[in-house]
């Protein structure tokens, strides 16, 4: 998500434009970029709409059915559980970098 936001900014869009289109505050988007915020599934979906990407686009390596399943399962998690899953995903991704 952060990469997609940065790519849009590089294309000339402002954080204010991205956040307004998503119905979110610009401070929220900035905190998301700085990893100070963990977005809700609703916020992720709103940002996907603003960035004109699908939720599956957040998981470019995953085939469409798996990405859809990930988003569906994530939407059912409590916020604190979502944070744990997000941290695990970040850790696993960092091992591949």
N, C-alpha and C positions, 0 to 999 in steps of 0.2 A: 504494500500500500504506500509506504513512504517513497519507494522508488517511483511509483506512478505519479505521486504528487510532485516530486522533484522534476520528473520529466515534463510535466505540464508547466511548471514554473519556468523551466528552461525554454519552453516554447512560447513564453510570454504571458501566460496567465498569472494572476496574482493569487496569493493565498486567500485574499478577501473574496475574489471571484469564485474560487473553488468552494470555499466554505459557504458562501451565499447560495450557490446553486445546490449545494447539499443540504441547506437548511441548518447549518452548524455555525458556531461562532468561530471567527478567525483565530482566537486564542486557543480554542480546542484543537484546531488543525496544526497550529504551531507546536503545541504540547505533544501532539501525536508524532510529529516529525522528530521532536527531541526525545522521544520515548518516555515522556513524562505521563502519558495517558494511555490507557488500554481502551480502545473503542468498543462499544457495544456492537452486537451484530447489526442492529438497526443503523448505527452510525456508519459501519462498514458498507452496508448496502447503499446508503445515501451517498457516500463518497464514490462508490463504484458508478452510480448514476451520474454524478457530477463529472467524473473522469472519463465517462463513456467506456467503461470496461465492465465485463461480467464478473460476478463473484468468482467464477472459475479462473478468471484472469489473475486472481491473487495467488493462484497455485499453478504457475505455468508448466511445471513438470508433471502435474497430476492429470490423468485423463479426466475428461468431463464428468463421468459418473462419480469418480472418487472425490473430485472437488465439490460437487453438489452434496455428496454425503457428508463431507467435512463441514460445510456450511450449515447443513441441517442439524448435525449433531451439536455444533457450537452454539446454535440458537437455543438449545435446550439446557445449556449449562448455567449454573449460578455464576455471577460475576467473579467470585473468588476462584472458582474452578476453571473458568475461562482464562484467567491470568496464569494459572499453573500450566495449562495446555499451551498457552502462548509462549511462556518461558521455555517449556520443553521443546517446542518447535524451533525457537530461536537458537537454543543450544545445539540441536541436531543440525540445523542449517549451518551453524558456525563451524561444525566439524567438517563440512564439505567445502568450505572456502579455502 
